[in-house]
Amino acid sequence: ENAIKPALDQLAGYVDFNLHFIVTESGPGDFKSLHGPAEVEGNILQLCAAKLSPAKYMDFVLCQNENVKDIQNNYKACAQKAQIDVAALEACKGKEGKDLLSASAKVATAAKAQGSPTIKLNGADYQGGRGTNDFMRAICTEIKGDKPEACKKIPEPVKVAMTILNDNRCADCVSRADRLIGRIK
């Protein structure tokens, strides 16, 4: 989220960005998530912020990310900082917010999201880097026709030579090397 936001800002008007959440709905309005009830409430607040202010909700999300352990309490200050109406945000937290989370969970499930983040770009799994320039490069590649000026200013990625040595007696070393390469990328 922290790396995609600058890319979204630079490519405003070219990207339809949506944030969805992985939760289990055991009954209407009853959700479970990996990090518990605080995460569920944070998901609801962020979806409400997106509904109330599509242009500013990512500012709200990034503010909440500054102290994610206090997501249940920092939403008022973050809403004010992002210029989102606090009263409207609080009004959305109930049934409306739960309905938004239910719909979001259905989208995440349909996308086969297994972990966070699961990133899709034009419906395809995104496997690239997680830096702003990586996102910019990938998004600009997908833009058809005239590209925005920001696409012309993305620096080339730094090339790094790498050698991985394996012991041919190690049956698991190839998969370990593949995981290492994935992490380094």
N, C-alpha and C positions, 0 to 999 in steps of 0.2 A: 504494500500500500504506500509506504514511504517512497519507494522508487518509481511507482507507476504514476503518482500524482503529478510530478513535473512533466512527464511525457503527455499526460492528458491536458495539462495547461498549454503546452506548446502546440498540441495538435487539436485544440478545441475546434469543434465543428466537423472534424473528420472521424471521431471515435464515438461509438455508442457503447459506453462502459457501464457494466452492471456488476454489482457485488452481491453474491448470494452466500448463504450460510448452510453448513452441514450440521443438521440437528436431526434427532429422532422425535417424531410426534407420536406419543403413545395414546393420545386421545385429543379431542378438540382443545387447543390452547395449552396442552400439557407437553412441554418439550424437555428433552435431555440433550446435553452437549458434552463434549470431551472435558471441558473445564468448569462444568457445573452451572448453577442458576445465574451467577453473575454474568457469565458469557452469554447466556440466553437473553438476559435483560439488555446487555450491550448490543446483541444482534438486533433486537427489536428497536432499540433507540436509533441505531444506525439506519435501519430500513425506514423508520419514521422520518429521520432527517433527510434521507434521499427522496422520499415522497414530498416532503414539505419544501425542500430547497435543492432540486437536482444540481444546480450550479455550484452550491456551496457545501454539500454534504461531505465531500472528501476532506475539506478543511476540518470538519467536525470529527471525522474518523481519525485523522492524523493527530488531532489534539487529544483524543481519547487514548491513542496509542502511546502518548508520552507517559501515561501512568495507567497501564491496562489493568493493574490489580485493583484500581479504584474506579473502574468503569461505571459502577452503579451510582457513584457520587459525583464524578467529574463532568457528567453530561450537562449540567446547568452552565458551568463556566465555559465548557467547550461550545455549547450552543450560542452563548453570548459572543464568544470569540469569533465564531463562524457566521455570526449575524443570522441565526435561526431562532425563530420565536420559541422561547422556552415554554410558555403556556401551551402553545399548539403541540409542541413535542411531548409534553406531559399528557395532554389529552389523547394523543395517539398511542401511548404506551399500553392501553388496555386491549380491548377486543380488536380494534383496528390494527394495532401493532402485531398482535398474535396472528391475525389473518395474513398480514404481510409476511411474517416469518414462515407460516405454513406454506404460502405460495412460493417463497424463496427456497424452502427446503425441497419442494417438488421439482423446481428447476435444477437444483444441485444434484438431486437423485437422478433425474433424466439425463443430466450431463455425465453421469457416472463418476461424480467427484468422490474420491476415496480419501483424500487428505487435503490439508490446507497448507499452502494454496494449491488449488487445481486451477490452472489457467487455460482458457480456451481463446483462440484467436480465429475469428470467422468460423467457429464451430469445430476447429481442429485443435488437438492437444498442442500446447505451447511447451517446447522443451528448451528454449533458449535461456540466456543469462537473466539474472534478476536485477540488473542495474538499469538506471534510467535510459542510458544510451542503448542497451540491449532491447528494451521495450520499444524505444523510438525506432530503431532499425527494423524490428519485426513488424511494427504497425505500418511504417512507411512502405515496406515491401508489399503490404496488402492493399495499399491505397491505389486505386486505378485512376488513370488519367493524370491531370495536373496535380503534382504533389505540392504540399505547403512548403514554404521557404525553410521551415525548421528541419525538414527532411534532408535538405542540401547541406546542413551544417553539422551533421552528426560525425564526430571523429571516428576514424577507423579503430577497431579494437586492437589492443596491443598484442602482438604475436609473441608467444613464449614457446621455446623449444623444451621438450620434455622427453625423458627416457625412463621407461619403467623396466626394471629387471625382475625377472621371476625365476624361481627355482623350479625346474621341470619335475621335481619330486613332489611338488605341492599341488594336489588336485584342485584345491579351492582358490589358488592364486589368481587364475584368470578372472574369476568373478570379482575377487577383491580388487584387482587392478581396474576392472570396468567401473566399479563403484567409486574408486579413487578418481578416475578420470572424470566421471560425472560430477563429483563434488568440486573438483578443481575448475571445471567449466563454469 
